[in-house]
C-alpha cells in the first residue's frame, strides 16, 4: 500500500469544490491545502474541506507533501499559478480552458517541459459513449468523414454573470459561451476527428446584459480531409439542451448526447452494435445544461485518480497538457473569424 498523493487547490470558486470532492473520493489522493487571493474565502474553503489555508503559492511549492495542484482560478489567471508550480516540479491538473491566449498556454506548456507534469480537465472524453465513438472513428467505421458537428445550447441566467467580476470578460474568461461552456464540445469534437484547419463564424450577445463577450456563436468548419461541420455554442438558449455531437461519414452515422449514444448506424453492422444503444448503470459524466452547479463530478474524480497513479507510475496523464492547447486554438480561430468576417486558419491544424 502507498500513502495517498498530496494535492492542493489554487482558487476557491464553485469548481474548486468539485475538485475537492474528487480528491476526497480517490483513495490515492488527499487534500492538504488550498490557496486563494481572497483570504476569507480561502479560510472558509479550508474549514469546509478539512485542509489548511496556505498564504501563497510559494508555500505550496515549499511543501514536499504536496505533489499535485489543481488550478481552478479564473481562466485568464491559469498561467500565473501553473507556471511557477510546474517549474518547481509539481504536477498540475489545470481546469479548462488551459488559458485564454495561445501565448499564455504555450508558457504553461514550456514550464511543464522544464519541470512538472501537466494534465488538462476535459472530462467529457471519459464517458462510455465518447470512448465508443473514438474507437469507431479509429476503426474507420464511418468511411470518409463528411459532416462532424458539435452543439452546446445551454442556458445561464443573468445572475450567473452578475455573481462574479470575471465571467463573460475577455481578459479572465477569454470570451463567453464558446470559451467557457462550449469548450467541452469543442474539445470532444477535435479529439474525435481532429482539428479543423479553417473556420468561419458569427457571434453576438443576445440574451444577457453587461457582459463583454458573446452568449451565442455559430461557426462552420472545414477539416483537412475535406469534411465539413458546425459548432453552435450558447448560454442564451432557455431552458437549455444537452451537449450533442454528430459524427457522420459515407458509411455511418453516430449521435452522442452528453455521454449517451442515441444513434449508431453503419453500412456494415458488427457484433455488439445493439449493445451500444443500451445504457448501463454506471456513473454519468454530464450536466451543466441550465445550471453550472448541476455538473457531475465523476469525470473530475477519474482525472484526479489518474494523475495520482501517473505520478506513482512515472507515466503521462490521460489528458496531457499539449492536448488541452488544441481546443483553445480552435476557439480563438472562431473568435477571430467572427471579429473579422473572414475565414480563419486554425493554429496547430495540419
C-alpha positions as CSV (number, residue, x, y, z in Angstrom):
1,X,0.0,0.0,0.0
2,X,1.1,3.5,-0.8
3,X,0.4,6.7,1.1
4,X,-2.0,9.0,-0.8
5,X,-0.6,11.6,-3.1
6,X,-0.8,15.1,-1.5
7,X,-2.9,17.6,-3.5
8,X,-3.6,21.3,-3.1
9,X,-6.1,23.5,-4.9
10,X,-5.5,27.1,-6.1
11,X,-8.7,29.0,-6.4
12,X,-11.9,28.8,-4.4
13,X,-14.7,29.2,-6.9
14,X,-17.5,26.7,-7.5
15,X,-15.4,24.3,-9.5
16,X,-12.9,24.1,-6.6
17,X,-15.5,22.2,-4.5
18,X,-15.8,19.7,-7.3
19,X,-12.1,19.2,-7.3
20,X,-12.0,18.8,-3.5
21,X,-14.8,16.2,-3.7
22,X,-12.9,14.4,-6.5
23,X,-9.8,14.3,-4.3
24,X,-11.8,13.0,-1.4
25,X,-13.3,10.2,-3.5
26,X,-9.9,9.0,-4.7
27,X,-8.1,6.6,-2.4
28,X,-4.8,7.6,-4.0
29,X,-5.2,11.3,-3.2
30,X,-5.6,13.5,-0.2
31,X,-6.3,17.3,0.0
32,X,-3.5,19.1,2.0
33,X,-4.0,22.8,1.3
34,X,-5.8,25.5,-0.6
35,X,-4.7,28.9,-1.7
36,X,-6.7,31.9,-2.9
37,X,-6.1,35.6,-3.0
38,X,-9.3,36.2,-1.1
39,X,-8.1,35.4,2.4
40,X,-11.6,35.0,4.0
41,X,-12.8,32.8,1.1
42,X,-9.7,30.7,1.4
43,X,-10.1,30.2,5.1
44,X,-13.8,29.3,4.7
45,X,-12.9,26.8,2.0
46,X,-10.2,25.2,4.1
47,X,-12.5,24.9,7.0
48,X,-15.3,23.4,4.9
49,X,-12.9,20.9,3.1
50,X,-10.8,20.0,6.1
51,X,-7.4,21.2,4.9
52,X,-5.2,24.2,5.7
53,X,-5.3,27.6,4.1
54,X,-1.9,28.5,2.5
55,X,-0.6,32.0,2.5
56,X,0.7,31.8,-1.1
57,X,1.8,29.6,-4.0
58,X,5.3,29.7,-2.6
59,X,4.1,27.9,0.5
60,X,2.6,25.1,-1.7
61,X,5.8,24.9,-3.7
62,X,7.9,24.5,-0.5
63,X,5.7,21.7,1.0
64,X,7.2,18.3,0.0
65,X,3.9,16.6,0.8
66,X,2.2,18.4,-2.0
67,X,3.0,16.7,-5.3
68,X,0.0,17.8,-7.3
69,X,-2.1,21.0,-7.5
70,X,-5.5,21.6,-9.1
71,X,-5.6,25.1,-10.7
72,X,-9.2,26.3,-10.6
73,X,-8.7,30.1,-10.8
74,X,-10.4,32.2,-13.5
75,X,-9.2,31.0,-16.9
76,X,-7.1,34.0,-17.7
77,X,-5.1,33.5,-14.5
78,X,-4.2,29.9,-15.1
79,X,-0.6,30.6,-16.3
80,X,0.0,32.8,-13.2
81,X,-0.4,29.8,-11.0
82,X,0.5,26.9,-13.2
83,X,3.9,28.2,-14.5
84,X,5.7,28.5,-11.1
85,X,4.2,25.3,-9.8
86,X,5.3,23.3,-12.9
87,X,8.8,24.9,-12.8
88,X,9.1,23.8,-9.2
89,X,8.4,20.2,-10.3
90,X,4.8,19.9,-9.1
91,X,2.1,18.2,-11.1
92,X,-0.7,20.5,-12.2
93,X,-4.3,19.5,-13.1
94,X,-5.5,22.6,-14.9
95,X,-9.2,23.4,-15.4
96,X,-10.5,24.2,-18.8
97,X,-9.5,26.1,-20.9
98,X,-5.8,25.7,-20.4
99,X,-5.5,29.5,-20.8
100,X,-7.3,32.3,-22.8
101,X,-4.5,33.0,-25.3
102,X,-2.0,30.7,-27.1
103,X,0.9,32.7,-25.7
104,X,-0.2,32.0,-22.2
105,X,-1.0,28.4,-23.0
106,X,2.5,28.0,-24.5
107,X,4.1,29.4,-21.4
108,X,2.4,26.7,-19.4
109,X,3.5,24.0,-21.8
110,X,7.1,25.3,-21.7
111,X,7.1,25.2,-17.9
112,X,5.9,21.6,-18.0
113,X,8.8,20.7,-20.2
114,X,11.2,22.3,-17.7
115,X,9.6,20.8,-14.6
116,X,6.4,19.1,-13.6
117,X,3.6,17.1,-15.1
118,X,0.7,18.9,-16.8
119,X,-2.8,17.4,-17.1
120,X,-5.9,19.0,-18.7
121,X,-9.5,18.8,-17.5
122,X,-11.8,17.6,-20.3
123,X,-14.0,15.1,-18.5
124,X,-16.4,14.6,-21.4
125,X,-13.8,12.5,-23.1
126,X,-14.1,9.9,-20.3
127,X,-17.7,8.9,-20.9
128,X,-18.7,5.5,-22.2
129,X,-20.3,7.0,-25.3
130,X,-17.3,9.2,-26.2
131,X,-14.9,6.3,-25.9
132,X,-17.1,4.1,-28.1
133,X,-17.2,6.9,-30.7
134,X,-13.4,7.3,-30.6
135,X,-12.9,3.6,-31.2
136,X,-15.3,3.7,-34.1
137,X,-13.5,6.6,-35.7
138,X,-10.2,4.9,-35.3
139,X,-11.5,1.7,-36.8
140,X,-12.7,3.8,-39.8
141,X,-16.3,2.5,-39.5
142,X,-17.6,5.8,-40.8
143,X,-15.6,5.6,-44.1
144,X,-14.7,9.0,-45.2
145,X,-16.0,11.6,-42.7
146,X,-18.4,14.1,-44.3
147,X,-20.1,16.1,-41.5
148,X,-18.8,16.4,-38.0
149,X,-20.6,18.9,-35.7
150,X,-21.0,19.9,-32.1
151,X,-23.8,21.7,-30.3
152,X,-23.8,23.0,-26.8
153,X,-27.0,25.1,-26.5
154,X,-27.1,25.9,-22.8
155,X,-28.8,28.4,-20.6
156,X,-27.3,30.7,-17.9
157,X,-29.5,33.2,-16.1
158,X,-28.3,36.8,-15.8
159,X,-27.4,36.1,-12.2
160,X,-24.7,33.7,-13.3
161,X,-22.7,36.6,-14.9
162,X,-23.6,39.1,-12.2
163,X,-22.3,36.8,-9.5
164,X,-18.6,37.5,-10.3
165,X,-16.5,40.1,-11.9
166,X,-14.8,37.9,-14.4
167,X,-17.4,35.7,-16.1
168,X,-18.0,36.8,-19.7
169,X,-14.9,39.0,-19.8
170,X,-12.2,38.8,-22.5
171,X,-9.4,39.2,-20.0
172,X,-10.2,36.5,-17.4
173,X,-12.9,34.3,-19.1
174,X,-11.3,34.5,-22.5
175,X,-14.7,35.0,-24.1
176,X,-18.2,33.9,-23.4
177,X,-20.3,30.8,-24.2
178,X,-17.7,29.3,-26.6
179,X,-14.6,29.6,-24.5
180,X,-16.2,28.8,-21.1
181,X,-19.1,26.4,-21.7
182,X,-18.7,25.4,-25.3
183,X,-15.1,24.3,-25.0
184,X,-16.3,20.9,-23.7
185,X,-17.9,20.2,-27.1
186,X,-15.0,21.8,-29.0
187,X,-12.5,19.6,-27.3
188,X,-14.6,16.5,-27.7
189,X,-15.1,17.1,-31.4
190,X,-11.4,17.8,-32.2
191,X,-10.4,14.8,-30.0
192,X,-12.7,12.5,-32.0
193,X,-12.0,13.7,-35.6
194,X,-9.0,16.1,-35.4
195,X,-8.7,19.9,-35.7
196,X,-10.5,21.7,-38.5
197,X,-8.0,23.8,-40.4
198,X,-10.3,26.6,-41.4
199,X,-13.4,28.3,-39.8
200,X,-15.9,31.0,-40.5
201,X,-18.2,32.3,-37.8
202,X,-20.7,34.8,-36.4
203,X,-21.3,35.7,-32.7
204,X,-23.4,38.0,-30.6
205,X,-24.6,38.9,-27.1
206,X,-28.3,38.3,-27.4
207,X,-29.8,37.3,-24.0
208,X,-27.6,38.9,-21.4
209,X,-26.6,42.5,-20.5
210,X,-23.4,43.9,-19.1
211,X,-21.1,41.2,-20.3
212,X,-18.2,41.9,-22.8
213,X,-18.2,38.6,-24.7
214,X,-20.7,36.6,-26.6
215,X,-23.5,34.4,-25.3
216,X,-24.3,32.9,-28.8
217,X,-21.9,31.7,-31.5
218,X,-22.3,29.7,-34.8
219,X,-19.3,28.5,-36.7
220,X,-18.7,26.5,-39.8
221,X,-15.7,24.2,-40.1
222,X,-13.6,22.7,-42.8
223,X,-11.4,19.7,-41.9
224,X,-8.1,18.8,-43.6
225,X,-9.7,15.7,-45.3
226,X,-12.5,17.9,-46.8
227,X,-15.1,17.1,-44.2
228,X,-17.3,20.0,-43.1
229,X,-19.0,20.7,-39.8
230,X,-20.7,23.2,-37.4
231,X,-20.2,24.3,-33.9
232,X,-23.1,26.1,-32.1
233,X,-22.4,27.3,-28.6
234,X,-24.7,29.4,-26.4
235,X,-25.8,30.3,-22.9
236,X,-28.8,32.1,-24.4
237,X,-31.0,29.0,-25.1
238,X,-33.6,28.7,-22.4
239,X,-34.1,26.2,-20.8
240,X,-31.0,24.6,-22.3
241,X,-30.3,21.4,-24.3
242,X,-27.9,18.6,-23.6
243,X,-24.5,18.6,-25.3
244,X,-24.8,16.9,-28.7
245,X,-22.2,15.6,-31.2
246,X,-22.9,14.2,-34.6
247,X,-20.2,12.2,-36.4
248,X,-21.3,11.3,-40.0
249,X,-19.5,9.7,-42.9
250,X,-20.2,7.9,-46.1
251,X,-20.5,4.6,-44.2
252,X,-22.2,5.5,-40.9
253,X,-23.8,8.0,-38.5
254,X,-23.5,8.3,-34.7
255,X,-25.0,10.8,-32.4
256,X,-23.8,11.4,-28.8
257,X,-26.0,13.3,-26.3
258,X,-23.9,14.1,-23.2
259,X,-22.1,10.7,-22.8
260,X,-25.0,8.6,-24.2
261,X,-25.1,7.3,-27.7
262,X,-28.6,7.8,-29.2
263,X,-27.9,6.8,-32.8
264,X,-25.5,4.2,-34.1
265,X,-26.0,3.1,-37.7
266,X,-23.3,1.7,-40.1
267,X,-23.4,0.3,-43.6
268,X,-21.5,-2.7,-42.2
269,X,-23.0,-3.8,-38.8
270,X,-20.8,-5.6,-36.4
271,X,-21.4,-7.8,-33.4
272,X,-22.1,-5.7,-30.3
273,X,-23.7,-2.8,-32.2
274,X,-27.0,-3.5,-30.5
275,X,-25.4,-3.2,-27.1
276,X,-24.1,0.3,-27.8
277,X,-27.5,1.9,-27.5
278,X,-28.3,0.1,-24.3
279,X,-27.3,2.2,-21.3
280,X,-25.5,0.8,-18.3
281,X,-25.9,1.7,-14.7
282,X,-22.6,3.3,-14.3
283,X,-21.9,7.0,-13.3
284,X,-22.8,9.6,-15.8
285,X,-20.3,12.3,-17.0
286,X,-22.6,15.2,-17.9
287,X,-24.5,18.2,-16.6
288,X,-24.3,22.0,-16.7
289,X,-27.1,22.4,-19.3
290,X,-29.0,25.0,-17.4
291,X,-27.1,25.3,-14.1
292,X,-23.3,25.2,-13.7
293,X,-23.8,23.7,-10.2
294,X,-25.6,20.6,-11.6
295,X,-22.4,19.3,-13.2
296,X,-21.4,15.7,-12.3
297,X,-18.1,15.3,-10.5
298,X,-17.4,11.8,-11.9
299,X,-15.1,12.9,-14.6
300,X,-13.0,15.0,-12.2
301,X,-12.7,12.0,-9.9
302,X,-11.3,10.0,-12.7
303,X,-8.9,12.7,-13.6
304,X,-7.6,13.1,-10.1
305,X,-7.3,9.4,-9.7
306,X,-5.4,9.1,-13.0
307,X,-3.0,11.9,-12.1
308,X,-2.2,10.3,-8.8
309,X,-1.5,6.9,-10.5
310,X,0.5,8.6,-13.2
311,X,2.8,10.2,-10.6
312,X,3.3,6.8,-9.0
313,X,4.0,5.0,-12.3
314,X,6.0,7.7,-13.9
315,X,3.8,7.9,-17.0
316,X,1.9,10.8,-18.7
317,X,-1.6,11.6,-17.5
318,X,-4.6,10.5,-19.7
319,X,-5.1,14.1,-21.0
320,X,-1.6,15.7,-21.4
321,X,-1.3,19.4,-21.3
322,X,-0.5,19.6,-25.0
323,X,-3.9,18.2,-25.8
324,X,-5.6,21.0,-23.9
325,X,-4.0,23.6,-26.2
326,X,-5.9,22.4,-29.2
327,X,-9.3,23.4,-28.1
328,X,-8.0,26.9,-27.2
329,X,-6.6,27.2,-30.7
330,X,-9.9,26.3,-32.3
331,X,-11.9,28.7,-30.1
332,X,-9.6,31.6,-30.8
333,X,-9.7,31.0,-34.5
334,X,-13.6,31.1,-34.4
335,X,-13.4,34.3,-32.4
336,X,-11.1,35.8,-35.0
337,X,-13.3,34.7,-37.8
338,X,-16.3,36.3,-36.1
339,X,-14.5,39.6,-35.4
340,X,-13.1,40.0,-38.9
341,X,-15.8,38.4,-41.0
342,X,-13.2,36.4,-42.8
343,X,-12.3,32.7,-43.0
344,X,-9.5,32.0,-40.5
345,X,-6.9,29.2,-40.3
346,X,-6.6,27.3,-37.0
347,X,-3.2,27.5,-35.3
348,X,-1.7,24.0,-35.0
349,X,-4.0,22.3,-37.5
350,X,-2.4,20.1,-40.1
